[in-house]
Amino acid sequence: MNKKEMAAALAKKAGLSQVKSMEIINHIFSADADGIISSELGGDNKVTIPGFGTFQVKTRAARVGTHPASGKRINIPAKKHVVFKPGKTLREVIGE
């Protein structure tokens, strides 16, 4: 499912226009600072949607790796990344 299909499904379930449902989806999921989820994660907060899951920022520690082409050892800096942990209800729906 892509964003346009999601907007159509939301419009049908909620009785909204597709334009309005696309606006709602953009406000929630936009990857820039205007998106509700991304702005919370940018502030190192976690976003929990009961039954669905939790989005959270975690930090990978700096480490030493190997360059695949040359075989030389390289320093890989610490890095933040987003993780998603599905909630109990979602896990049950997908059969996890």
C-alpha positions, 0 to 999 in steps of 0.5 A: 500500500502506498500513501495514495492508497492509504489516503483512499482507504482512510477517506472511505472508512472515515467518510472524508474526501481524499484530499482531506485524508491525504492532508491528515496522512501528511501531517502525521507521517511527513519526514520533515519537521512538520510531521508529527511523528518525525518532530517527536522523534527529532526531540528524542521522544518516543511515539507510542500508539497503543495496540499498533506499536512504538517508534523510538530513536536509538543510538548505535555505538561507534565501532571499528569495521572493515572496508569491504573492497580494501580490507582496511580497518575503518572507524564507524562513528556513532549513529542514531536510527529509528526503530519500530516495535509492534504492539501486541494487537498488531503482532496478533494480527500479523501472526507473530 
